[in-house]
């Protein structure tokens, strides 16, 4: 039944055949599909999101080749859907393929490598394979700190996962340390967002200069 539903969803997506237009057209189609897939996933339409990710993946693969970095967003999206569906073997294969593509095309220190490593770690984490998950979490954490900064929300996300895993292992002191840092980062991000909103509101008042308003964009 699931296979039939997925096939119907694939057929219902109004796209031209891959290769029917120039690469730019095909790329735009893939981007549009990925945006729709993310929205559908957020709204709980998982079958629809999966179909759109797979269609985007097929378009990019046929247009740019199996070694293109353009495949990474669709691979990551499919991996996350498989993870949520507890299809861990499939999720692991997709994350490993994403990591290999990032390393080959963008470099081992790229933020997208951290995404792939974090996703792999989470797959092992939920299965209780902590020895596999821990070094991947730490590699993802180091990349995110180096490329995004120590106060980035993605750093907090990896710290929070580390804390949850360490707590499950009974390493409460280490878990508390990581969790406290994740909370501090999250609180800082909320405060910055709140200040940015307040500044934008103030600059929207009559008499605010264009320069003031543009500085907040």
GIMOZI-V944816 format. One record per pair of residues at least 12 apart in sequence whose ideal C-beta (glycine too) atoms are under 10 Angstrom apart, sorted by sequence separation. I is the first residue (numbers start at 1). J is the second residue. D is the distance in whole Angstrom. If there is no record, write none. Layout:
i->[I;I]
j->[J;J]
d->[D;D]
This chain:
i->[18;36;37;40;41;60;78;79;82;83;101;102;120;121;124;125;143;144;162;163;166;167;200;203;204;16;36;37;39;40;57;60;61;78;79;81;82;99;102;103;120;121;123;124;141;142;144;145;162;163;165;166;199;200;203;15;37;38;56;57;60;79;80;98;99;102;121;122;140;141;144;145;163;164;199;202;15;34;36;37;38;56;59;60;78;79;80;98;99;101;102;118;121;122;140;143;144;162;163;164;201;13;33;36;37;57;58;78;79;99;100;120;121;141;142;162;163;199;200;15;35;36;37;56;57;77;78;79;98;99;119;120;121;140;141;161;162;163;199;200;15;33;34;37;56;57;75;76;79;98;99;117;118;121;122;140;141;159;160;163;164;33;34;36;37;55;56;75;76;78;79;97;98;117;118;120;121;139;159;160;162;163;197;13;32;33;36;53;54;57;74;75;78;95;96;99;116;117;120;121;138;141;158;159;162;163;196;33;34;35;53;56;57;75;76;77;95;98;99;117;118;119;137;140;141;159;160;161;30;33;34;52;53;56;75;76;94;95;98;114;117;118;136;137;140;156;159;160;13;30;33;34;53;54;75;95;96;117;118;156;159;160;32;33;53;54;74;75;95;96;116;117;137;138;158;159;30;31;33;52;53;72;73;75;94;95;114;115;117;118;137;156;157;159;160;29;30;33;34;53;71;72;75;76;94;95;113;114;117;118;155;156;159;160;29;30;33;50;53;54;71;72;75;92;95;96;113;114;117;155;156;159;30;31;49;50;53;91;92;95;114;115;133;134;137;156;157;27;30;31;49;69;72;91;94;111;114;115;133;137;153;156;157;29;30;71;72;113;114;151;155;156;28;29;30;49;50;66;70;91;92;108;112;113;114;134;150;154;156;27;49;50;69;91;92;111;114;133;134;153;156;26;27;30;67;68;69;72;90;109;110;111;114;151;152;153;156;25;26;29;30;47;67;71;72;88;89;109;113;114;151;13;38;46;50;66;69;70;80;88;91;92;108;111;112;122;126;130;134;150;151;153;9;12;26;27;37;41;69;76;79;83;87;88;111;118;122;125;130;149;153;15;18;23;26;27;37;57;67;68;69;79;82;99;109;110;111;121;125;128;141;151;152;153;9;13;25;26;35;46;67;72;88;109;126;130;151;8;9;12;13;24;31;34;38;41;46;73;76;80;83;88;115;118;122;125;126;130;9;10;11;15;18;19;23;30;34;37;41;72;76;79;83;86;114;118;121;125;128;6;9;10;13;15;18;22;23;30;33;37;53;69;72;75;79;82;86;88;95;111;114;117;121;124;128;130;137;151;5;6;9;10;13;17;18;21;31;34;38;73;80;122;5;8;9;13;15;16;18;19;27;30;34;41;69;72;76;79;83;111;118;122;125;6;7;10;15;18;19;26;30;33;37;72;75;79;114;121;2;5;6;9;10;17;18;5;9;23;2;6;10]
j->[30;48;49;52;53;72;90;91;94;95;113;114;132;133;136;137;155;156;174;175;178;179;212;215;216;29;49;50;52;53;70;73;74;91;92;94;95;112;115;116;133;134;136;137;154;155;157;158;175;176;178;179;212;213;216;29;51;52;70;71;74;93;94;112;113;116;135;136;154;155;158;159;177;178;213;216;30;49;51;52;53;71;74;75;93;94;95;113;114;116;117;133;136;137;155;158;159;177;178;179;216;29;49;52;53;73;74;94;95;115;116;136;137;157;158;178;179;215;216;32;52;53;54;73;74;94;95;96;115;116;136;137;138;157;158;178;179;180;216;217;33;51;52;55;74;75;93;94;97;116;117;135;136;139;140;158;159;177;178;181;182;52;53;55;56;74;75;94;95;97;98;116;117;136;137;139;140;158;178;179;181;182;216;33;52;53;56;73;74;77;94;95;98;115;116;119;136;137;140;141;158;161;178;179;182;183;216;54;55;56;74;77;78;96;97;98;116;119;120;138;139;140;158;161;162;180;181;182;52;55;56;74;75;78;97;98;116;117;120;136;139;140;158;159;162;178;181;182;36;53;56;57;76;77;98;118;119;140;141;179;182;183;56;57;77;78;98;99;119;120;140;141;161;162;182;183;55;56;58;77;78;97;98;100;119;120;139;140;142;143;162;181;182;184;185;55;56;59;60;79;97;98;101;102;120;121;139;140;143;144;181;182;185;186;56;57;60;77;80;81;98;99;102;119;122;123;140;141;144;182;183;186;58;59;77;78;81;119;120;123;142;143;161;162;165;184;185;56;59;60;78;98;101;120;123;140;143;144;162;166;182;185;186;59;60;101;102;143;144;181;185;186;59;60;61;80;81;97;101;122;123;139;143;144;145;165;181;185;187;59;81;82;101;123;124;143;146;165;166;185;188;59;60;63;100;101;102;105;123;142;143;144;147;184;185;186;189;59;60;63;64;81;101;105;106;122;123;143;147;148;185;48;73;81;85;101;104;105;115;123;126;127;143;146;147;157;161;165;169;185;186;188;45;48;62;63;73;77;105;112;115;119;123;124;147;154;158;161;166;185;189;52;55;60;63;64;74;94;104;105;106;116;119;136;146;147;148;158;162;165;178;188;189;190;47;51;63;64;73;84;105;110;126;147;164;168;189;47;48;51;52;63;70;73;77;80;85;112;115;119;122;127;154;157;161;164;165;169;49;50;51;55;58;59;63;70;74;77;81;112;116;119;123;126;154;158;161;165;168;47;50;51;54;56;59;63;64;71;74;78;94;110;113;116;120;123;127;129;136;152;155;158;162;165;169;171;178;192;47;48;51;52;55;59;60;63;73;76;80;115;122;164;48;51;52;56;58;59;61;62;70;73;77;84;112;115;119;122;126;154;161;165;168;50;51;54;59;62;63;70;74;77;81;116;119;123;158;165;47;50;51;54;55;62;63;51;55;70;50;54;58]
d->[9;8;4;7;9;9;8;5;7;9;10;9;8;4;7;8;10;9;8;4;7;8;10;8;9;7;8;8;9;9;10;9;9;8;8;9;9;9;8;9;8;8;9;9;9;10;9;9;8;7;9;9;8;8;6;5;8;9;9;6;7;8;9;8;6;6;8;9;9;7;6;10;8;9;10;9;9;10;10;4;9;9;9;10;10;4;9;9;10;9;9;10;4;8;9;9;10;10;4;8;10;9;10;5;5;9;9;5;5;9;9;5;4;10;10;5;4;9;5;9;9;10;9;8;4;9;10;9;8;4;9;9;9;9;5;9;9;9;6;9;8;9;7;9;5;7;10;8;9;4;7;9;7;8;10;5;7;9;8;9;10;5;7;10;7;9;10;5;8;10;7;9;10;5;7;10;6;10;5;7;10;6;9;7;9;7;9;9;8;9;9;8;9;9;8;9;9;8;9;10;9;9;9;7;8;10;7;9;10;10;5;8;7;10;10;10;5;8;7;9;9;9;6;9;7;9;9;9;10;5;5;9;9;9;6;6;9;8;9;10;5;4;10;9;9;10;5;4;9;10;4;9;9;10;4;9;10;4;8;10;4;9;8;9;5;7;9;9;5;7;8;9;6;8;8;9;8;8;10;9;5;9;9;10;9;5;8;8;10;9;5;8;8;10;9;9;4;7;9;10;8;5;7;10;10;9;8;4;7;8;8;4;7;8;8;8;10;9;9;10;8;9;10;9;9;10;8;8;10;8;8;10;9;10;7;7;7;7;7;7;8;9;8;8;7;8;9;10;5;9;9;10;6;9;10;10;4;9;9;10;9;4;9;6;5;6;6;6;5;10;6;5;10;9;10;10;5;9;9;9;5;9;9;10;9;7;9;9;9;8;6;9;6;5;8;7;9;6;9;7;9;5;7;8;9;8;7;8;10;9;8;7;7;9;7;7;8;10;8;9;9;9;7;9;8;10;9;6;9;8;5;9;9;6;9;9;8;9;10;5;10;10;8;9;10;10;10;6;9;8;10;9;9;9;8;7;9;7;4;8;10;7;10;9;5;8;10;7;9;10;5;10;9;10;4;8;8;10;7;7;6;8;10;10;7;7;6;8;9;10;9;6;8;10;6;7;9;8;10;7;7;10;7;7;10;8;7;9;6;8;7;10;9;5;7;8;7;9;6;7;7;6;8;7;6;8;9;6;9;10;9;7;6;9;5;7;6;6;7;6;7;6;6;8;7;6;7;5;8;6;8;5;10;9;5;9;7;9;8;9;10;9;10;8;9;9;10;10;10;9;9;9;9;9;10;10;10;9;6;10;4;9;5;9;9;9;9;10;10;10;9;10;10;9;8;10;10;9;8;6;7;9;7;8;8;8;7;10;8;8;7;9;8;7;9;7;7;4;7;10;7;10;9;8;10;8;8;8;8;10;6;9;6;9;6;9;9;10;10;8;9]
